[in-house]
Amino acid sequence: MGSPWTAIAWTLTAAGVAMFMYAAFWDRPGRRGRPAYRCRRCWYDLTGTADRLGSLQGVVCPECGRAHHSRRALRRTRRKRWAVLVSLGVLAGAYASSVWPRVSAYGFVNGWVGAVPTPALILMVPLLDDTPGSYARPQGLPVARWPLMEQVSAQVVGRLSTEDETGWFEHWLFHRVARVTPPSVLTDGTSKRGHVFTSVYGNWARQRRLWSDEEDWARSVYFMQLELPESLPQMSPVHARVTSFRRLVEDRACRVRLHERVYEVRRGTLLPADLEYRERWDGTVRLSDYLRWVNSMQASPREMLPIAGIIFEGDRTADIWWPVGEIREVHGVNIVHETPGTRTDVIGAIEGYRLVEDVDAIRAWVQSRIRVEFEWEQDRIGNRIGWPKGVVFRMQDLPDGPGLDAGFTFGGSIVLMARLEGQEDGVVIASLDPTWWGVRVRDGFVEFVGHAQWVGFEEADGMGFEYLTGLHEVRVESMWIEIHPKGGVVGGGEYAPLWDPEVERVFPEPLRIEFSESEMGGLREKLDAYPAW
């Protein structure tokens, strides 16, 4: 049942409209006994004089002397000004009755802004501050004493989120304002203007009040902020850090596919959907397998990189996902020259990047400080299951050894090698996912980015651990990891140190890290027990 004020408002509206129609259109010429022609000043009957309209003097009123030169001038509708004013006053009273419940609610908490029409408040939304972080609810003050724009924001969100206070016109008008607002503002709930859009559309989605075409648009609106390297050499894979990913409507689980990998949207950032516990992920997403083909005829020093992807919504529990939008962006990357190195598997001097100068000292530091171990699947009681699923990289704290003055980054295409008894050369057992590791030196402390994280094996690469089981009575003498920063497969680990957004120096040469004898002992036990397990 509606409020009594609603009935009063509709009654006064009907009375005001009726009075206005009476005042403005009731006394028309030729209707209800009125003369067909009359003076427009004193309303004297001039019906018998209309035939003199073509004369030079026209029709002159004998009562007031007003001259009329057209038939239209003699057929003016007589409007009662006092009745028009009264009708407008009644309509004002009708509007006051309709907004009185909102103004007087909770002890007049809304103040005079509660009496402003909703369309007028919607048109004020573009005037709200769109600076990130500008939205904050004033503390310790009643709503009526908030700054004006904060009151406008609260009123728009409150009214449009209430179905009884939102008509089709207000809904349509707000949607038109949203369509001309940039996505960076629409999706930023920390700004005053963005808070209005994200709150209203989020509430409409939860209340199922979005129109069909409006919902398709709202769920496709996104903003992705990328941290791209300013410059890269040709044939380098392009990696970027996603510093922010926001959507206008975030009432469902969301995933994004960029390039060839699917990411989960969590708290405004992207995480690989297939990422396992402690698995190594460097925090970047691959946008392209290579920047520009080396034989490209394009001479421009800048490459415009198209970025394409798909936005999905769905149910994590049922693992059902459906597309709701597309990602279409273009970003520019400068192409810089690389001076060829002494070997094809060595990164040469690159404009804008520093290379490690004392390569032998850094190699010795890595081989003495970084330890590699196998990562195994385990059952509930800790027994190892199957073959290793990856390799863990850890930094050891040693009391002595070579020190570091500055940080560096190493990485690339990674392979697991094994040397068998009686053979000089190693065989490739498996390839690992290409990645990089950063060593930071800050305030005298050394930090290893990627400590205790494992890197998984790529499928169908290398001989596999089963190959070792087929070598009857042939002992595996040693195993090691080889990291090649260049010279691998295009789209693999080429120039992997450059993927580090905080790279200080690049280690340009291949690295070799041996497995410890204790780690090899554990693998030999599995080999000796095969196929019993």
Backbone torsions as a table, in degrees:
resi	resn	phi	psi	omega
1	MET	NA	134.1	-176.8
2	GLY	-74.1	169.4	178.9
3	SER	-74.3	148.7	175.2
4	PRO	-57.1	-30.8	179.3
5	TRP	-65.5	-29.1	177.6
6	THR	-66.5	-43.1	177.5
7	ALA	-63.8	-40.7	177.8
8	ILE	-63.0	-42.0	-178.7
9	ALA	-64.2	-43.0	179.5
10	TRP	-68.0	-36.5	178.1
11	THR	-64.4	-48.0	179.1
12	LEU	-64.8	-35.0	178.2
13	THR	-63.9	-44.5	178.8
14	ALA	-63.3	-42.5	179.3
15	ALA	-65.6	-42.8	-179.6
16	GLY	-64.4	-42.2	179.0
17	VAL	-65.6	-41.7	179.5
18	ALA	-63.5	-42.3	-179.7
19	MET	-66.8	-38.4	179.1
20	PHE	-66.0	-42.5	178.1
21	MET	-62.6	-39.6	177.4
22	TYR	-63.7	-45.4	-176.4
23	ALA	-69.3	-32.7	-172.3
24	ALA	-94.1	-27.7	-170.8
25	PHE	-132.1	-0.4	-174.9
26	TRP	-72.3	-46.4	-173.2
27	ASP	-91.0	75.4	179.3
28	ARG	-102.1	148.2	-177.5
29	PRO	-66.3	140.2	177.6
30	GLY	80.2	2.8	-178.8
31	ARG	-117.9	141.2	174.8
32	ARG	53.2	46.0	174.6
33	GLY	81.0	6.4	178.6
34	ARG	-81.2	148.2	177.4
35	PRO	-61.8	148.2	179.7
36	ALA	-72.2	-31.7	178.7
37	TYR	-131.0	134.6	-178.3
38	ARG	-155.8	160.8	-178.3
39	CYS	-67.6	136.8	-177.9
40	ARG	-81.1	-5.6	176.8
41	ARG	-101.5	-52.1	-176.0
42	CYS	-110.0	-1.4	176.2
43	TRP	63.8	28.2	176.7
44	TYR	-72.9	145.1	-177.6
45	ASP	-70.9	116.9	180.0
46	LEU	-118.7	27.4	-176.1
47	THR	-60.9	-41.0	-176.9
48	GLY	-75.6	-6.3	-176.8
49	THR	-108.9	5.6	-174.8
50	ALA	-66.8	-20.6	-178.9
51	ASP	-72.9	-10.6	179.3
52	ARG	-93.9	13.4	-178.7
53	LEU	-65.7	-27.0	-178.1
54	GLY	-80.4	-10.1	-178.8
55	SER	-72.2	168.5	-176.4
56	LEU	-68.3	-36.7	-178.5
57	GLN	-81.8	-19.2	-176.1
58	GLY	74.8	-158.4	178.3
59	VAL	-101.4	122.3	-179.6
60	VAL	-107.7	127.9	-180.0
61	CYS	-69.6	126.1	179.7
62	PRO	-72.1	-14.6	-178.7
63	GLU	-86.2	-49.8	-174.7
64	CYS	-117.0	-8.0	177.1
65	GLY	81.5	10.8	179.9
66	ARG	-74.7	128.9	179.9
67	ALA	-90.2	139.7	179.4
68	HIS	-126.0	129.5	-174.4
69	HIS	-114.3	2.3	179.1
70	SER	-143.5	155.5	178.4
71	ARG	-65.1	-32.9	179.7
72	ARG	-63.2	-34.9	179.9
73	ALA	-65.8	-26.7	-179.8
74	LEU	-86.4	-8.2	-176.1
75	ARG	-116.1	36.0	-180.0
76	ARG	-76.5	139.4	177.0
77	THR	-75.8	134.9	179.5
78	ARG	-86.8	116.1	-178.6
79	ARG	-107.7	136.6	-179.7
80	LYS	-91.3	107.0	-174.2
81	ARG	-65.8	-36.7	-179.1
82	TRP	-64.7	-35.1	179.0
83	ALA	-71.7	-34.7	176.6
84	VAL	-63.2	-44.2	179.0
85	LEU	-63.4	-40.5	179.0
86	VAL	-64.6	-41.4	-179.7
87	SER	-64.6	-38.8	177.3
88	LEU	-65.3	-36.9	176.0
89	GLY	-64.9	-39.9	177.7
90	VAL	-65.1	-41.2	178.2
91	LEU	-64.7	-37.3	175.4
92	ALA	-63.0	-39.3	175.8
93	GLY	-64.8	-35.7	176.7
94	ALA	-64.0	-43.0	178.7
95	TYR	-66.3	-40.0	178.1
96	ALA	-61.7	-38.1	178.0
97	SER	-66.4	-36.1	-178.4
98	SER	-71.0	-32.9	-177.7
99	VAL	-96.0	-7.3	-177.4
100	TRP	-58.7	-43.7	177.7
101	PRO	-58.4	-37.1	179.5
102	ARG	-72.4	-38.9	-178.4
103	VAL	-70.6	-40.8	-175.0
104	SER	-88.7	-0.7	-176.8
105	ALA	-65.0	142.1	176.1
106	TYR	51.8	45.8	176.9
107	GLY	70.0	43.7	178.7
108	PHE	57.7	40.1	-176.2
109	VAL	-69.1	-27.6	-176.9
110	ASN	-80.0	-17.5	179.3
111	GLY	67.6	-163.9	-176.5
112	TRP	-69.9	-21.4	178.9
113	VAL	-64.4	-24.9	177.4
114	GLY	-64.6	-18.3	179.1
115	ALA	-90.2	-8.0	-179.1
116	VAL	-74.2	135.7	179.2
117	PRO	-60.2	146.0	-178.4
118	THR	-60.2	-43.2	177.5
119	PRO	-57.5	-37.2	178.5
120	ALA	-65.1	-39.6	177.5
121	LEU	-66.2	-38.3	178.7
122	ILE	-62.4	-39.5	178.6
123	LEU	-69.4	-15.0	176.0
124	MET	-87.9	-9.5	-178.5
125	VAL	-59.5	-41.8	178.3
126	PRO	-61.6	-15.1	179.0
127	LEU	-85.0	-9.1	-179.9
128	LEU	-69.2	153.3	-178.7
129	ASP	-69.1	130.5	178.2
130	ASP	-106.7	16.9	177.7
131	THR	-71.0	128.5	178.5
132	PRO	-57.1	133.4	-179.6
133	GLY	85.6	3.7	-177.3
134	SER	-79.5	-17.3	-178.5
135	TYR	-82.0	127.3	175.1
136	ALA	-159.9	129.7	178.8
137	ARG	-72.8	125.4	177.6
138	PRO	-59.3	132.6	-177.9
139	GLN	-99.5	140.4	174.2
140	GLY	80.0	10.1	-179.6
141	LEU	-126.7	143.2	172.7
142	PRO	-67.8	157.3	-175.6
143	VAL	-59.5	-36.5	-178.2
144	ALA	-63.8	-18.3	-179.4
145	ARG	-105.9	8.4	174.3
146	TRP	-68.2	158.2	171.1
147	PRO	-57.7	154.2	-171.4
148	LEU	-56.1	-47.9	-175.1
149	MET	-67.3	-31.8	175.3
150	GLU	-67.1	-37.3	176.0
151	GLN	-66.1	-40.9	178.1
152	VAL	-60.8	-45.7	179.7
153	SER	-59.6	-47.4	-178.9
154	ALA	-64.7	-39.3	-179.2
155	GLN	-66.6	-42.8	-179.1
156	VAL	-64.3	-45.6	-179.6
157	VAL	-64.3	-44.3	-178.0
158	GLY	-65.5	-43.8	-177.6
159	ARG	-71.2	-47.0	-177.5
160	LEU	-69.9	-21.7	177.2
161	SER	-82.5	-7.8	177.7
162	THR	-104.8	119.2	-173.4
163	GLU	-63.7	-34.8	-178.1
164	ASP	-67.6	-21.6	-177.5
165	GLU	-104.7	8.9	-178.5
166	THR	-122.5	114.6	174.3
167	GLY	-93.9	177.3	-179.1
168	TRP	-64.0	-32.8	-178.4
169	PHE	-68.7	-45.1	178.1
170	GLU	-61.5	-41.1	178.2
171	HIS	-61.1	-48.4	-179.6
172	TRP	-63.1	-43.8	-177.6
173	LEU	-64.2	-43.3	179.2
174	PHE	-63.4	-39.2	179.1
175	HIS	-65.5	-38.3	178.0
176	ARG	-65.6	-38.0	177.1
177	VAL	-65.1	-39.5	-179.7
178	ALA	-66.4	-35.7	-176.6
179	ARG	-66.3	-24.7	-179.4
180	VAL	-98.8	8.5	179.3
181	THR	-98.1	136.3	-178.9
182	PRO	-62.4	146.6	178.9
183	PRO	-58.9	-31.4	179.3
184	SER	-63.1	-29.7	177.4
185	VAL	-86.9	-40.8	-177.9
186	LEU	-57.6	-40.0	-171.5
187	THR	-93.7	-3.0	-176.3
188	ASP	-91.2	94.9	-179.9
189	GLY	-72.3	-6.3	179.1
190	THR	-87.1	-12.6	176.4
191	SER	-95.0	159.3	-178.2
192	LYS	-63.1	-44.9	-178.7
193	ARG	-71.5	-43.6	179.7
194	GLY	-64.1	-32.7	178.4
195	HIS	-62.1	-36.6	179.0
196	VAL	-63.5	-47.8	-176.6
197	PHE	-68.1	-47.2	-178.3
198	THR	-64.7	-36.5	-179.7
199	SER	-69.6	-47.1	-176.5
200	VAL	-65.9	-49.1	-178.5
201	TYR	-68.4	-33.5	174.9
202	GLY	-64.0	-42.0	177.8
203	ASN	-67.4	-41.2	177.8
204	TRP	-61.8	-39.2	179.7
205	ALA	-65.7	-42.5	179.7
206	ARG	-68.9	-32.3	179.2
207	GLN	-87.1	-0.1	-178.8
208	ARG	56.5	46.0	-179.4
209	ARG	-111.1	6.8	178.5
210	LEU	-78.6	135.0	173.6
211	TRP	-68.7	160.3	-172.7
212	SER	-58.6	-56.3	-179.5
213	ASP	-68.5	-30.3	178.2
214	GLU	-67.4	-39.2	179.4
215	GLU	-66.6	-41.3	177.5
216	ASP	-59.2	-41.8	179.4
217	TRP	-69.4	-46.6	-175.1
218	ALA	-62.5	-39.0	-178.4
219	ARG	-76.6	-14.1	178.3
220	SER	-94.2	-9.0	-178.1
221	VAL	-76.6	127.2	-179.6
222	TYR	-144.8	165.1	171.5
223	PHE	-140.5	123.7	180.0
224	MET	-121.4	123.1	179.0
225	GLN	-106.2	119.7	-176.5
226	LEU	-108.2	146.0	172.6
227	GLU	-111.4	94.0	-176.5
228	LEU	-96.7	147.9	171.4
229	PRO	-64.1	142.9	-178.4
230	GLU	-69.1	-32.4	-176.4
231	SER	-147.2	147.6	179.2
232	LEU	-146.7	153.9	174.3
233	PRO	-79.3	164.9	176.8
234	GLN	-61.5	147.9	178.1
235	MET	72.5	7.2	177.8
236	SER	-85.0	131.1	171.9
237	PRO	-60.5	146.6	-177.1
238	VAL	-102.3	116.9	175.8
239	HIS	-117.5	147.0	179.5
240	ALA	-143.1	153.4	175.6
241	ARG	-96.7	127.0	176.7
242	VAL	-87.2	103.5	-178.0
243	THR	-81.1	-20.7	179.7
244	SER	-160.0	134.7	172.5
245	PHE	-137.7	114.4	-176.1
246	ARG	-126.2	153.0	176.4
247	ARG	-130.3	157.3	-179.5
248	LEU	-72.2	-40.7	179.1
249	VAL	-117.5	119.7	-175.9
250	GLU	-128.0	47.5	-179.2
251	ASP	-92.6	-2.3	179.4
252	ARG	-131.5	162.3	174.6
253	ALA	-63.1	144.8	-172.9
254	CYS	-135.1	140.6	172.8
255	ARG	-131.0	156.4	-178.5
256	VAL	-133.8	133.7	174.1
257	ARG	-105.7	118.9	176.3
258	LEU	-121.7	128.7	-176.5
259	HIS	58.7	-109.2	-177.5
260	GLU	-120.9	12.0	-176.7
261	ARG	-125.5	149.3	-179.4
262	VAL	-105.0	135.1	-177.3
263	TYR	-122.8	147.1	175.8
264	GLU	-95.1	137.4	177.8
265	VAL	-88.7	115.8	-179.4
266	ARG	-133.3	117.1	175.0
267	ARG	52.6	45.2	174.3
268	GLY	79.4	11.3	177.4
269	THR	-138.0	175.0	-176.9
270	LEU	-111.4	136.3	174.3
271	LEU	-129.0	137.9	178.2
272	PRO	-56.4	133.2	-177.7
273	ALA	-67.8	-26.4	-178.4
274	ASP	-99.1	15.1	-177.0
275	LEU	-72.4	127.7	179.3
276	GLU	-96.1	173.4	-176.4
277	TYR	-62.4	126.7	178.4
278	ARG	64.1	12.2	177.3
279	GLU	-72.6	141.7	-177.3
280	ARG	-70.4	122.7	168.8
281	TRP	-137.4	125.4	-171.8
282	ASP	-81.2	3.5	177.5
283	GLY	84.9	5.2	-179.8
284	THR	-116.5	161.5	176.2
285	VAL	-117.6	142.8	178.0
286	ARG	-84.1	129.3	179.8
287	LEU	-104.2	-25.7	-179.4
288	SER	-159.4	147.2	179.5
289	ASP	-72.8	-28.0	175.8
290	TYR	-155.4	152.1	-174.8
291	LEU	-75.6	-49.9	179.3
292	ARG	-156.8	138.8	178.4
293	TRP	-65.5	141.4	-172.1
294	VAL	-63.1	-26.6	-179.7
295	ASN	-97.5	17.6	-179.0
296	SER	-63.8	141.8	-180.0
297	MET	-82.8	-8.1	-178.8
298	GLN	-71.1	129.6	-176.2
299	ALA	-99.6	-4.6	-176.6
300	SER	-66.4	138.3	178.1
301	PRO	-78.7	5.0	-178.8
302	ARG	-130.5	130.9	-179.3
303	GLU	-106.6	126.7	175.3
304	MET	-89.2	112.0	-171.3
305	LEU	-97.4	113.8	176.0
306	PRO	-76.5	136.3	179.4
307	ILE	-118.2	122.5	-178.3
308	ALA	-126.2	144.2	178.9
309	GLY	-164.7	177.2	-179.2
310	ILE	-131.5	139.1	176.8
311	ILE	-101.8	130.4	-179.6
312	PHE	-118.7	149.1	167.1
313	GLU	-122.1	155.3	-179.3
314	GLY	177.1	-160.1	-176.6
315	ASP	-120.0	117.5	-179.8
316	ARG	-65.7	-38.4	-176.7
317	THR	-64.2	-46.9	179.5
318	ALA	-84.5	-11.0	-177.8
319	ASP	55.2	47.5	176.6
320	ILE	-116.3	128.1	-175.0
321	TRP	-135.7	146.1	178.8
322	TRP	-139.1	147.0	-177.4
323	PRO	-74.5	141.2	177.5
324	VAL	-127.9	-9.3	-179.0
325	GLY	-170.2	170.6	180.0
326	GLU	-122.5	151.8	174.1
327	ILE	-106.7	121.7	179.7
328	ARG	-137.4	106.0	179.8
329	GLU	-141.1	163.1	176.0
330	VAL	-134.9	127.2	178.2
331	HIS	-127.0	148.4	-178.8
332	GLY	-100.8	139.4	176.9
333	VAL	-132.0	132.4	177.7
334	ASN	-76.8	137.8	177.2
335	ILE	-99.1	120.6	-176.2
336	VAL	-110.6	160.7	-176.1
337	HIS	-85.7	141.6	174.9
338	GLU	-115.6	125.3	175.3
339	THR	-76.2	124.0	-177.4
340	PRO	-56.2	138.4	178.9
341	GLY	-82.0	-175.0	-179.5
342	THR	-71.5	-26.0	178.3
343	ARG	-133.1	162.2	-179.2
344	THR	-72.2	-18.3	180.0
345	ASP	-97.9	16.0	-179.7
346	VAL	-118.6	133.8	176.7
347	ILE	-73.9	129.3	177.5
348	GLY	-85.6	-179.9	179.5
349	ALA	-64.7	128.8	-178.1
350	ILE	-119.5	133.8	178.9
351	GLU	-59.7	129.9	177.4
352	GLY	90.0	-4.4	-179.9
353	TYR	-125.4	143.8	176.4
354	ARG	-98.0	133.8	175.2
355	LEU	-98.0	151.9	174.9
356	VAL	-65.4	128.1	-177.4
357	GLU	-84.9	-50.8	-179.7
358	ASP	-89.5	79.9	-174.4
359	VAL	-63.0	-41.2	-177.0
360	ASP	-64.6	-40.3	-179.9
361	ALA	-66.3	-42.2	179.4
362	ILE	-68.2	-37.4	177.9
363	ARG	-63.4	-41.2	178.4
364	ALA	-65.0	-37.4	178.8
365	TRP	-64.5	-45.0	-179.7
366	VAL	-63.3	-45.2	-177.1
367	GLN	-68.7	-24.2	179.4
368	SER	-91.8	-26.9	-174.8
369	ARG	-101.2	-32.7	-175.2
370	ILE	-93.4	126.3	179.7
371	ARG	-114.3	139.6	179.3
372	VAL	-112.3	140.3	178.9
373	GLU	-137.4	160.1	175.6
374	PHE	-83.8	144.1	173.5
375	GLU	-103.6	123.3	-175.2
376	TRP	-114.9	150.4	164.5
377	GLU	-75.8	141.6	-178.1
378	GLN	-130.1	150.6	174.9
379	ASP	-85.3	-170.5	-174.4
380	ARG	-66.7	-24.8	-178.5
381	ILE	-102.5	7.6	173.1
382	GLY	95.5	5.2	177.4
383	ASN	-75.4	140.8	179.5
384	ARG	-74.1	138.8	-176.5
385	ILE	-116.5	129.0	173.4
386	GLY	66.0	-152.1	179.2
387	TRP	-95.6	164.2	177.5
388	PRO	-59.0	144.4	178.8
389	LYS	-100.2	-6.0	179.9
390	GLY	-178.9	-171.7	-178.9
391	VAL	-128.6	133.1	179.4
392	VAL	-97.1	139.1	176.4
393	PHE	-113.3	123.8	180.0
394	ARG	-128.8	149.3	174.5
395	MET	-102.0	129.4	-179.6
396	GLN	-93.9	142.5	174.3
397	ASP	-95.0	104.0	-178.6
398	LEU	-103.4	144.3	-178.6
399	PRO	-69.2	-23.8	179.5
400	ASP	-138.4	179.1	-178.7
401	GLY	124.2	174.2	-178.6
402	PRO	-64.4	141.6	179.0
403	GLY	-96.6	-179.2	-179.6
404	LEU	-130.3	139.6	175.5
405	ASP	-101.4	-26.2	-178.5
406	ALA	-148.6	158.5	-179.1
407	GLY	-79.3	169.7	178.6
408	PHE	-157.3	169.4	-179.8
409	THR	-131.8	134.6	175.0
410	PHE	-130.9	158.5	-179.3
411	GLY	160.1	-178.3	-179.5
412	GLY	149.3	-153.1	173.2
413	SER	-75.3	134.7	-170.5
414	ILE	-122.4	132.7	178.1
415	VAL	-131.3	148.3	174.2
416	LEU	-98.4	121.0	-176.2
417	MET	-111.6	153.7	177.0
418	ALA	-139.6	139.6	174.5
419	ARG	-111.4	124.2	-177.9
420	LEU	-93.3	157.6	-179.0
421	GLU	-61.8	128.8	179.0
422	GLY	88.6	1.8	179.2
423	GLN	-120.7	147.4	179.7
424	GLU	-91.3	-40.5	-178.3
425	ASP	-88.5	153.9	177.4
426	GLY	-90.8	162.9	176.1
427	VAL	-116.3	148.8	179.5
428	VAL	-80.7	118.3	179.0
429	ILE	-89.1	-44.0	-178.6
430	ALA	-161.4	155.4	172.7
431	SER	-103.9	145.6	178.8
432	LEU	-106.1	161.3	176.4
433	ASP	-61.2	131.1	-179.8
434	PRO	-65.4	140.9	179.3
435	THR	-163.2	-174.3	179.3
436	TRP	-136.9	161.6	174.5
437	TRP	-131.5	138.2	179.9
438	GLY	-111.5	139.0	175.5
439	VAL	-114.1	115.4	-178.2
440	ARG	-107.1	140.6	175.1
441	VAL	-118.4	110.0	-175.9
442	ARG	-133.9	120.5	178.9
443	ASP	54.2	38.0	177.5
444	GLY	84.2	-4.9	179.8
445	PHE	-104.1	142.8	-179.6
446	VAL	-103.5	126.2	178.6
447	GLU	-116.2	132.7	179.4
448	PHE	-107.1	111.1	-179.4
449	VAL	-76.8	113.5	-176.6
450	GLY	111.2	11.6	-179.4
451	HIS	-62.7	134.3	177.1
452	ALA	64.0	16.0	175.8
453	GLN	-101.4	143.1	-177.2
454	TRP	-105.0	149.7	179.8
455	VAL	-111.1	127.1	-175.4
456	GLY	-79.0	159.0	176.3
457	PHE	-82.1	142.0	173.5
458	GLU	-79.5	147.9	-178.0
459	GLU	-74.7	144.7	172.3
460	ALA	58.9	32.6	175.8
461	ASP	-123.8	128.1	179.1
462	GLY	90.7	175.3	-177.8
463	MET	-74.0	-28.6	-179.9
464	GLY	88.4	157.6	-179.9
465	PHE	-67.8	-26.5	178.4
466	GLU	-63.0	-26.5	177.7
467	TYR	-61.9	-35.9	-179.5
468	LEU	-69.0	-28.7	-179.7
469	THR	-75.0	-19.8	-179.4
470	GLY	-85.7	-4.6	179.8
471	LEU	-91.5	94.0	-173.7
472	HIS	-66.8	122.6	175.2
473	GLU	59.8	23.6	174.6
474	VAL	-103.5	120.6	-173.9
475	ARG	-86.2	139.3	173.6
476	VAL	-84.5	110.4	-175.8
477	GLU	-73.7	-44.5	-176.8
478	SER	-158.9	161.6	175.8
479	MET	-139.6	151.8	-178.5
480	TRP	-153.4	166.8	177.2
481	ILE	-107.5	130.5	173.6
482	GLU	-111.7	131.9	-179.1
483	ILE	-118.1	117.8	-177.0
484	HIS	-113.1	110.6	-178.8
485	PRO	-74.2	-12.1	-177.9
486	LYS	-157.0	157.5	176.3
487	GLY	94.2	5.5	178.6
488	GLY	-89.6	-159.0	179.8
489	VAL	-75.2	139.9	177.4
490	VAL	-60.2	130.7	-177.0
491	GLY	88.1	2.6	178.0
492	GLY	-95.5	-117.7	-177.7
493	GLY	-99.8	21.9	179.2
494	GLU	-58.3	129.4	176.5
495	TYR	56.8	33.9	-177.6
496	ALA	-57.5	-34.9	177.2
497	PRO	-58.9	-24.1	-179.8
498	LEU	-76.1	-10.8	178.5
499	TRP	-74.4	-17.2	-179.4
500	ASP	-69.5	115.8	-179.3
501	PRO	-64.7	-20.5	-178.0
502	GLU	-114.9	31.4	-176.9
503	VAL	-62.2	132.8	175.9
504	GLU	-100.9	-54.0	176.7
505	ARG	-134.3	149.8	-178.2
506	VAL	-105.1	126.9	172.7
507	PHE	-83.2	114.8	-166.2
508	PRO	-90.4	-10.0	-171.6
509	GLU	-112.2	162.1	177.3
510	PRO	-62.2	153.5	179.5
511	LEU	-124.7	150.7	176.8
512	ARG	-132.9	125.8	-179.1
513	ILE	-125.3	120.7	-176.2
514	GLU	-83.6	147.3	169.7
515	PHE	-78.4	143.6	179.4
516	SER	-70.5	161.5	-179.8
517	GLU	-65.5	-34.0	178.0
518	SER	-66.6	-37.4	178.0
519	GLU	-68.6	-37.8	177.1
520	MET	-66.6	-32.7	178.6
521	GLY	-62.1	-41.0	178.1
522	GLY	-63.9	-38.3	178.9
523	LEU	-69.5	-38.5	179.8
524	ARG	-64.0	-35.4	177.5
525	GLU	-61.6	-40.8	178.1
526	LYS	-66.4	-38.8	179.5
527	LEU	-66.5	-40.2	-179.5
528	ASP	-68.5	-32.0	-177.4
529	ALA	-83.5	-11.5	-179.1
530	TYR	-69.7	138.0	2.7
531	PRO	-99.0	27.6	-176.2
532	ALA	-61.2	-32.8	-179.1
533	TRP	-88.5	NA	NA
